[in-house]
Amino acid sequence: MNENTRRHTVSLTDRALLTVTAVDEVLSFDETLVNLDIGGTMLSVSGRELSVTKLMLESGEVCIKGQIEAIVYEVTQKSKGVFSRVFK
């Protein structure tokens, strides 16, 4: 586990209710895709008729209801500065 990533939990019940803890930010959401930031890692939840039913950013808990089809982790890359791109 990356030192900068804090512990989190992902709980899926009957592919209809997803609870995630240690969420820093909800990056985007619509009826087919919800993107969450968990300590520099993006968690993408895709499906149909998705809705964020509980959002408690103070405690970092998010609940998503709907027909959940996929849960994907993506490590986000910090953007490189101008100088790192110029001096490749």
C-alpha positions in Angstrom: 0.0 0.0 0.0 1.2 3.5 -0.9 2.4 5.5 2.2 0.2 8.4 1.2 -3.0 6.3 0.7 -5.1 6.0 3.9 -7.1 3.0 4.7 -10.6 2.8 3.2 -13.4 0.3 2.9 -15.6 -0.6 0.0 -18.7 -2.6 0.7 -21.1 -3.8 -2.0 -24.5 -5.3 -1.2 -26.3 -7.2 -3.9 -24.7 -5.0 -6.6 -27.3 -2.4 -5.6 -25.8 -0.5 -2.6 -22.1 0.6 -2.4 -20.6 2.2 0.7 -17.1 3.7 0.5 -15.2 5.2 3.4 -12.2 7.6 3.5 -13.5 9.6 0.5 -11.8 13.0 0.2 -14.0 14.3 -2.6 -16.7 13.4 -5.1 -15.1 14.4 -8.4 -18.1 13.9 -10.6 -21.4 11.9 -10.8 -24.3 11.2 -13.0 -26.7 8.3 -13.5 -24.0 6.1 -15.1 -20.7 7.1 -13.5 -19.5 8.3 -10.1 -15.8 9.3 -9.6 -14.4 9.5 -6.0 -11.0 10.7 -4.8 -9.6 8.5 -2.1 -6.2 9.9 -1.1 -4.8 10.4 -4.6 -6.5 7.3 -6.0 -9.6 7.7 -8.1 -12.4 5.2 -7.6 -14.8 5.0 -10.6 -18.2 3.3 -10.1 -20.2 2.7 -13.2 -23.6 1.3 -13.7 -27.2 2.4 -14.3 -29.6 4.6 -12.4 -26.8 5.5 -9.9 -27.5 8.1 -7.2 -25.5 9.3 -4.3 -27.8 8.7 -1.3 -25.4 9.6 1.5 -22.6 12.1 1.4 -20.7 12.8 4.6 -17.3 14.3 3.6 -16.6 15.2 7.3 -16.3 11.5 8.0 -15.5 10.5 4.4 -18.5 8.2 3.8 -20.4 7.9 0.6 -23.3 5.6 -0.3 -24.3 4.9 -3.9 -27.5 3.1 -4.9 -28.4 1.8 -8.4 -27.4 -1.1 -10.6 -23.6 -1.3 -10.0 -21.7 -2.9 -12.9 -18.0 -2.0 -12.3 -15.7 -0.6 -9.6 -12.3 0.5 -10.9 -9.3 2.0 -9.1 -7.1 4.4 -11.0 -3.9 5.9 -9.5 -3.9 9.6 -10.5 -0.7 11.0 -11.8 0.3 14.4 -10.4 0.6 16.8 -13.3 4.2 17.6 -14.3 5.4 21.2 -14.3 6.4 23.1 -17.4 10.1 22.5 -16.8 9.8 18.7 -16.5 8.0 18.6 -19.9 10.5 21.0 -21.5 13.6 19.1 -20.2 12.7 15.5 -21.1 
